[in-house]
């Protein structure tokens, strides 16, 4: 593990305990910059800065080194506070109007952190019954919210699994879900079946004087695991997702049906994956098996969390550390989908560059009605890919293939890919 990564984990652990690090030795300017850059990539700068700025090491640092991080931390916390303040009346408005969406992640997770608004959320995720979409859509419009999918007609909006909304002059951003995962995904679309009854089993949590309707504790923990799992199948996920999971387990562990969570994790080949996250939480962060009522059967799962930790530290939030990593998701998703069907992953990179219309319907809804336009979607993807990789300075194809093959091997290690056929070494450029 690199020195910066060690510092990063130490600071994060202190932040989750609402404590300060005890760093006495002076850090070089580059070490501070690397630490804060890593915190930015994982979108936890406020937590990291709060944990380190009073340390003796920080007192020995050039104030000009810490100043940009402090300024960014203040801006970020102010914006998050504003987002939270705007979300709560919007949510009350929906409930008072006869719609009761389930809030997932977001404010529910923030609420269990020592400093809630130091845990940053880009948006708030709302889950509604599909039959309530039109009414909820109209209510959001009445509230001044507009969908960013302006090119979609009413029928297309009805067909997609999530619709984003924003408000002019406001920081609030909503993703309205009819299902938690895109049903068209071959790799993880079937995860929705585990959440078929979440509305019936929902609970209320009181947050800042507002009753927030959310999933039951067992369903919510399993969803947090599945959400990280989904992003792991793409291009990766960051340390913040691990924090959400372990803090949620610490807070609500006595109300969680751990046997059910394990049974469902095993069903989707995510038991080693989940066990590795809890192992990371216990070894490097603040996961407390006793407090969480973490059962013996979970503790007895033999797993080496090291490679998982290195992957998520390199990943950044949702695998967005660099464009090559993001685009490697075409390979990993293809490998997982193929394995689910008992097949090899495919023998060229072409399959990843030119997926089927069904695989692209989520990003290009017009393909549902007009699959003949698939070449246009392919062209758009490739042009965006080239633009993004050039802007990011990445060695596009070569790096993506390398990262993709490495991550497929990682999935094999954690039992996600079960097929005995070799799915690595097949992507060539």
Number of C-alpha atoms within 10 A of each C-alpha: 8 8 9 17 16 13 18 19 17 20 26 30 23 20 26 20 14 15 15 20 22 15 16 12 11 13 13 14 14 11 14 20 16 15 22 24 14 21 24 18 20 24 22 23 27 25 27 30 24 22 23 24 17 14 16 15 18 20 14 13 16 12 10 9 16 18 11 13 22 17 10 15 21 16 13 20 20 14 16 22 16 15 21 22 13 15 19 17 12 16 21 15 16 17 15 10 12 12 18 22 23 23 20 20 24 18 22 22 19 21 18 17 21 15 16 18 22 24 25 22 18 13 21 20 22 23 22 21 15 14 10 14 20 13 14 21 19 13 18 20 15 10 13 13 21 19 20 12 12 8 10 14 9 9 8 14 19 17 15 20 17 23 18 17 20 19 17 9 6 12 16 22 21 21 16 24 22 22 21 22 19 20 17 16 17 17 22 21 15 14 21 15 12 12 16 11 11 16 18 9 14 16 15 14 16 11 13 11 8 13 15 23 21 24 26 18 21 19 21 21 24 23 22 20 22 22 19 24 19 20 16 24 24 25 31 27 27 26 25 20 20 23 24 22 25 26 22 24 25 20 16 17 23 15 13 21 16 21 14 13 19 18 13 17 19 16 10 16 17 22 23 22 25 26 22 22 25 26 23 22 22 14 12 15 23 20 26 19 20 11 13 20 17 20 14 9 10 17 13 9 13 11 17 16 20 12 13 21 20 13 19 23 22 22 23 23 23 23 27 19 21 19 23 26 24 21 26 27 25 21 30 29 24 23 27 27 19 19 20 18 13 14 16 20 25 17 13 14 16 13 15 19 16 18 15 13 21 16 14 21 21 19 11 17 18 19 19 16 10 10 17 12 14 20 12 12 21 16 13 12 16 13 11 11 19 15 11 17 18 13 10 13 11 17 12 19 18 13 16 22 25 16 21 28 21 16 25 25 19 16 22 17 17 22 17 23 24 15 19 11 12 13 24 20 15 15 19 12 9
